[in-house]
Amino acid sequence: MLGNIDGGEPTVAIHGTNQPEQLGEAVSLGCIRVEDAVVEQLAGLPLDTPVEIRA
């Protein structure tokens, strides 16, 4: 969680990766890694849009 990194409010980041073979692996500090195409879709949403995360 980002709050553990920079001292702010606890936050979960959703971001792309340059190593797509690691998607689904526990290789970050709690972020949600997704394909870059998903990041592009999310970037088009207005701020504060609820996003449902499904495994």
DSSP file (Angstrom, degrees, kcal/mol; ACC not computed):
  #  RESIDUE AA STRUCTURE BP1 BP2  ACC     N-H-->O    O-->H-N    N-H-->O    O-->H-N    TCO  KAPPA ALPHA  PHI   PSI    X-CA   Y-CA   Z-CA
    1    1 A M    >         0   0    0      0, 0.0     3,-1.5     0, 0.0     4,-0.4   0.000 360.0 360.0 360.0 141.2    0.0    0.0    0.0
    2    2 A L  T >>  +     0   0    0      9,-2.8     4,-2.4     1,-0.3     3,-1.7   0.802 360.0  68.5 -63.0 -30.0    1.3    3.4   -0.9
    3    3 A G  H 3> S+     0   0    0      8,-0.4     4,-1.1     1,-0.3    -1,-0.3   0.813  97.6  54.7 -57.8 -28.7    0.8    4.7    2.6
    4    4 A N  H <4 S+     0   0    0     -3,-1.5    -1,-0.3     7,-0.2    -2,-0.2   0.677 112.5  43.9 -76.1 -16.8    3.6    2.4    3.7
    5    5 A I  H <4 S+     0   0    0     -3,-1.7    -2,-0.2    -4,-0.4    -1,-0.1   0.896 129.4  15.4 -94.9 -49.8    5.8    4.0    1.1
    6    6 A D  H  < S-     0   0    0     -4,-2.4    -3,-0.2     3,-0.1    -2,-0.1   0.292  98.5-111.9-116.9  12.0    5.4    7.7    1.3
    7    7 A G  S  < S+     0   0    0     -4,-1.1    -4,-0.2    -5,-0.4    -3,-0.1   0.499  75.5 122.3  78.9   3.1    3.6    8.2    4.6
    8    8 A G  S    S-     0   0    0     -6,-0.4    -1,-0.2     1,-0.2     3,-0.1  -0.054  76.0 -52.2 -83.7-169.4    0.2    9.4    3.2
    9    9 A E  S    S-     0   0    0      1,-0.1    -1,-0.2    -3,-0.1    -3,-0.1  -0.372  75.7 -88.6 -59.7 142.2   -3.2    7.9    3.6
   10   10 A P        +     0   0    0      0, 0.0     2,-0.3     0, 0.0    -1,-0.1  -0.353  61.7 170.5 -57.3 130.2   -3.2    4.2    2.8
   11   11 A T        -     0   0    0     -3,-0.1    -9,-2.8    -2,-0.1     2,-0.5  -0.980  30.9-139.0-142.6 148.1   -3.8    3.8   -0.9
   12   12 A V        -     0   0    0     -2,-0.3     2,-0.3   -11,-0.2    19,-0.1  -0.959  22.5-145.9-110.4 129.2   -3.7    1.0   -3.4
   13   13 A A        -     0   0    0     -2,-0.5    19,-3.2     2,-0.0     2,-0.5  -0.709   5.5-156.2 -94.9 144.4   -2.2    1.8   -6.8
   14   14 A I  E     +a   32   0A   0     -2,-0.3     2,-0.3    17,-0.2    19,-0.2  -0.987  32.6 154.0-114.5 122.2   -3.3    0.2  -10.1
   15   15 A H  E     -a   33   0A   0     17,-2.2    19,-2.3    -2,-0.5    23,-0.0  -0.966  39.3-114.1-147.9 162.4   -0.6    0.4  -12.7
   16   16 A G        -     0   0    0     -2,-0.3     2,-0.3    17,-0.2    19,-0.2  -0.093  30.1-139.8 -81.8-172.8    0.8   -1.3  -15.8
   17   17 A T        -     0   0    0     17,-0.3    19,-0.3    16,-0.1     6,-0.0  -0.998  22.7-145.0-152.3 149.4    4.0   -3.1  -16.1
   18   18 A N  S    S+     0   0    0     -2,-0.3     3,-0.1     1,-0.2    -1,-0.0   0.297 102.2  60.3 -93.9   8.3    6.9   -3.6  -18.5
   19   19 A Q    >   +     0   0    0      1,-0.1     3,-2.6     2,-0.0    -1,-0.2  -0.582  61.0 169.1-130.4  69.4    7.1   -7.2  -17.4
   20   20 A P  G >  S+     0   0    0      0, 0.0     3,-1.7     0, 0.0    -1,-0.1   0.712  70.6  73.2 -59.7 -20.1    3.7   -8.6  -18.2
   21   21 A E  G 3  S+     0   0    0      1,-0.3    -3,-0.0    -3,-0.1    -2,-0.0   0.691  92.2  58.6 -65.7 -15.9    4.9  -12.2  -17.5
   22   22 A Q  G X  S+     0   0    0     -3,-2.6     3,-2.2     2,-0.1    -1,-0.3   0.423  73.9 126.3 -93.5   0.7    4.8  -11.2  -13.8
   23   23 A L  T <  S+     0   0    0     -3,-1.7     3,-0.1     1,-0.3    11,-0.1  -0.368  76.8  22.6 -58.4 134.9    1.0  -10.3  -13.8
   24   24 A G  T 3  S+     0   0    0      1,-0.3     2,-0.3     9,-0.2    -1,-0.3   0.397 100.6 113.9  87.5  -3.1   -0.7  -12.3  -11.1
   25   25 A E  S <  S-     0   0    0     -3,-2.2     2,-1.7     1,-0.0    -1,-0.3  -0.725  76.8-115.8-100.3 151.5    2.6  -12.7   -9.1
   26   26 A A        +     0   0    0     -2,-0.3    -3,-0.1     1,-0.2    -1,-0.0  -0.613  69.8 127.2 -84.1  80.3    3.2  -11.2   -5.7
   27   27 A V        +     0   0    0     -2,-1.7     2,-0.2    -5,-0.2    -1,-0.2   0.177  55.5  57.3-124.4  16.3    6.1   -9.0   -6.8
   28   28 A S  S    S-     0   0    0      3,-0.1     5,-0.0    -3,-0.1     4,-0.0  -0.661  94.1 -90.3-133.2-170.6    5.1   -5.5   -5.6
   29   29 A L  S    S-     0   0    0     -2,-0.2   -25,-0.1     1,-0.0   -24,-0.1  -0.071  92.6 -61.8 -95.7  32.9    4.2   -3.7   -2.4
   30   30 A G  S    S+     0   0    0      1,-0.3   -28,-0.1   -18,-0.1    -1,-0.0   0.458  94.2 140.4 103.9   2.7    0.5   -4.5   -2.7
   31   31 A C        -     0   0    0    -19,-0.1     2,-0.7   -30,-0.1    -1,-0.3  -0.253  55.7-117.5 -69.9 164.9   -0.2   -2.7   -5.9
   32   32 A I  E     -a   14   0A   0    -19,-3.2   -17,-2.2    -9,-0.0     2,-0.4  -0.928  28.2-157.4-106.4 110.2   -2.5   -4.1   -8.5
   33   33 A R  E     +a   15   0A   0     -2,-0.7     2,-0.3   -19,-0.2    -9,-0.2  -0.727  19.5 169.3 -88.7 134.3   -0.6   -4.7  -11.8
   34   34 A V        -     0   0    0    -19,-2.3   -17,-0.3    -2,-0.4     5,-0.0  -0.877  42.4 -77.2-136.0 168.0   -2.6   -4.9  -14.9
   35   35 A E    >>  -     0   0    0     -2,-0.3     4,-1.4   -19,-0.2     3,-1.2  -0.364  45.9-114.7 -63.6 149.1   -2.0   -5.0  -18.7
   36   36 A D  H 3> S+     0   0    0      1,-0.3     4,-2.0   -19,-0.3     5,-0.1   0.810 115.4  62.9 -57.9 -31.5   -1.2   -1.6  -20.1
   37   37 A A  H 3> S+     0   0    0      1,-0.2     4,-1.7     2,-0.2    -1,-0.3   0.849 101.0  52.3 -63.0 -33.4   -4.4   -1.6  -22.1
   38   38 A V  H <> S+     0   0    0     -3,-1.2     4,-2.7     2,-0.2    -1,-0.2   0.897 106.3  53.1 -68.2 -40.2   -6.4   -1.7  -18.8
   39   39 A V  H  X S+     0   0    0     -4,-1.4     4,-2.4     1,-0.2    -2,-0.2   0.911 107.3  52.2 -60.3 -41.9   -4.5    1.4  -17.6
   40   40 A E  H  X S+     0   0    0     -4,-2.0     4,-0.7     2,-0.2    -1,-0.2   0.895 110.3  48.0 -62.3 -39.9   -5.4    3.2  -20.8
   41   41 A Q  H >< S+     0   0    0     -4,-1.7     3,-0.9     1,-0.2     4,-0.2   0.930 112.9  47.8 -65.4 -45.2   -9.1    2.4  -20.2
   42   42 A L  H >< S+     0   0    0     -4,-2.7     3,-1.8     1,-0.2    -2,-0.2   0.857 103.3  62.1 -64.6 -35.2   -9.0    3.5  -16.5
   43   43 A A  H 3< S+     0   0    0     -4,-2.4    -1,-0.2     1,-0.3    -2,-0.2   0.744  97.2  60.0 -63.7 -22.5   -7.2    6.7  -17.5
   44   44 A G  T << S+     0   0    0     -3,-0.9    -1,-0.3    -4,-0.7    -2,-0.2   0.544  87.1  95.5 -82.6  -6.9  -10.3    7.7  -19.5
   45   45 A L  S <  S-     0   0    0     -3,-1.8     3,-0.1    -4,-0.2     2,-0.0  -0.542  84.1-105.5 -83.2 148.8  -12.6    7.6  -16.5
   46   46 A P    >   -     0   0    0      0, 0.0     3,-1.4     0, 0.0    -1,-0.1  -0.383  48.7 -88.4 -65.2 151.0  -13.4   10.7  -14.5
   47   47 A L  T 3  S+     0   0    0      1,-0.2    -4,-0.0    -4,-0.1     0, 0.0  -0.270 113.8  27.7 -56.9 148.6  -11.7   11.0  -11.1
   48   48 A D  T 3  S+     0   0    0      1,-0.3    -1,-0.2    -3,-0.1     3,-0.0   0.561  80.8 149.1  71.9  12.3  -13.6    9.4   -8.2
   49   49 A T    <   -     0   0    0     -3,-1.4    -1,-0.3     1,-0.1     2,-0.1  -0.644  52.5-117.8 -72.9 125.2  -15.2    6.8  -10.5
   50   50 A P        -     0   0    0      0, 0.0     2,-0.4     0, 0.0    -1,-0.1  -0.411  30.4-162.7 -63.3 139.3  -15.8    3.6   -8.5
   51   51 A V        -     0   0    0     -2,-0.1     2,-0.5     2,-0.0    -3,-0.0  -0.994   9.4-143.5-126.6 125.4  -13.9    0.7   -9.9
   52   52 A E        -     0   0    0     -2,-0.4     2,-0.5     2,-0.0     0, 0.0  -0.779  12.5-152.0 -91.2 128.5  -14.7   -2.9   -9.0
   53   53 A I        -     0   0    0     -2,-0.5     2,-0.4     2,-0.0    -2,-0.0  -0.881  15.7-177.6-102.3 124.6  -11.7   -5.2   -8.6
   54   54 A R              0   0    0     -2,-0.5    -2,-0.0     1,-0.1     0, 0.0  -0.966 360.0 360.0-123.2 139.5  -12.3   -8.9   -9.4
   55   55 A A              0   0    0     -2,-0.4    -1,-0.1     0, 0.0    -2,-0.0   0.442 360.0 360.0 -87.4 360.0   -9.8  -11.7   -9.1
